Amino acid sequence: MTQHTAEPVRRPILLSYALPAFVVALPTIPVYLTLPIFYGVEMGVGLAATGGLLLISRVFDTLTDPLVGHLSDRFSFKKYRRKPWILLGAIIAGWGLNMLLSPPDGAGGAHLLTWSIVLYAGWTMISIPYLAWGAELHADYNERARITGWREGFGLLGMMGAGALIAYVSETQSAANAPGMVAWSTILLGAVFIPILLWKVPEGIPPQAIKPPAQRFKQLISLAQNKPFLKLLSAWFINGIANGIPAALFFLYLEYGLGVAAAERPRFILIYFLAAILAIPIWLYLSRKFGKHRTWCWAMILAVSAFITVPALPAGAELLFMLICILTGAALGADLILPPAIQADVADYDRWRFNSDRLGLLFALWGMTTKLALAVAVGMALPAVQWLGFSPETPSELGRMVLIVIYAGIPAVIKLLAVSIIWRFPLNAKRQVALRRRLTMREGGLNSGGHGWV
């Protein structure tokens, strides 16, 4: 149940809430980084076709987000509105993940499209209620950052675990066996951590009465009047594209841009995510001093400063690129923990301004934006490098430069646009405290005043 006191969330509860993030993040590397190469090159689907199919599946996936968010807000099963969705989503996602990462012989584009949609549907049923549940655990500005820090920290550990597992299986068995091993590890750990979440972490917030259709439509229209929400969502979407482009091209850059041997590539992933984990306490400290949105801006500027040096790296400059991975990985830590914490504050404003409890819907739109950004990134990046002259079959110097510019140069420019949008964000710690006070007063039957500061 939402905490309205100053007492922080107890660590056993926080740990039980954060552990499933490890499982959800474990298959991220195979799905987002290796899947394009696995199906595009090894399975013979082709880079452009793979990019197009992944774009279709991810755009289709976004259609389920508002549905799941709305239903998890309005309906409950035995007084629970988040837990049933997570349980069902875990079963569906596990099925889709196994089929996608352990395909039968002869699997092609149709197999990729079908099981991508199944996997993404299950992930949606987990992620939307899970994020909304985290925002409901506490009402404090800084405590929300702490909650997201724990959750995203365990998520990063999951990515590191996947990187280590891929490296181990690639060295001791075969690189072709690594995705399937990650899939089964995810399923087995999910069978442990998901029940702990459902058993230990309190929820029990009853759903609102279902709104008549006209009122529901009016509520959706009112989202266009929520300026903090639109500003945050725009910056998140643009930054998501900036992060998604290098993610889609990461292994291609390592192989054809930097000349890194296959056995050495996983260590760059491990260093990247380790830097993100180690930087989380730093970003939390800075956000308490300077505010969450301004700290996020500086983190994006740090990433841009590192990315713009990539085109100057010669082939074989592995140590220099490792330093870039450390800096961009540290910036990733802020990307993961601060925007969702800001989104929880925006949900407070939405509740006060429009007198509606639609936290699940807000995080559904958040999830839609995340997926759409990744879809746009992979749908643009993979075809673009091929159409502009890069070919893994016949690599050339021109193709190498095209790959490098799209991998690092374009994301740097896009990130600066996100910084310009969020730099003057109106919700800070002082205003969020005042907002919570007004909500408490209104819930107590008192007049909370106006809303002239946004």
Secondary structure, 3 states (H helix, E strand, C coil): CCCCCCCCCCHHHHHHHHHHHHHHHCCHHHHHHHHHHHHHHHCCCCHHHHHHHHHHHHHHHHCHHHHHHHHHHHCCECCECCHHHHHHHHHHHHHHHHHHHCCCCCCCHHHHHHHHHHHHHHHHHHHHHHHHHHHHCCCCHHHHHHHHHHHHHHHHHHHHHHHHHHHHHHHHCCHHHHHHHHHHHHHHHHHHHHHHHHHHCCCCCCCCCCCCHHHHHHHHHHHHHCHHHHHHHHHHHHHHHHHHHHHHHHHHHHHHHCCCCHHHHHHHHHHHHHHHHHHHHHHHHHHHHHCHHHHHHHHHHHHHHHHCCHHHCCCCCHHHHHHHHHHHHHHHHHHHHHHHHHHHHHHHHHHHHHCCCCHHHHHHHHHHHHHHHHHHHHHHHHHHHHHCCCCCCCCCHHHHHHHHHHHHHHHHHHHHHHHHHHCCCCCCHHHHHHHHHHHHHHHCCCCCCCCCCC
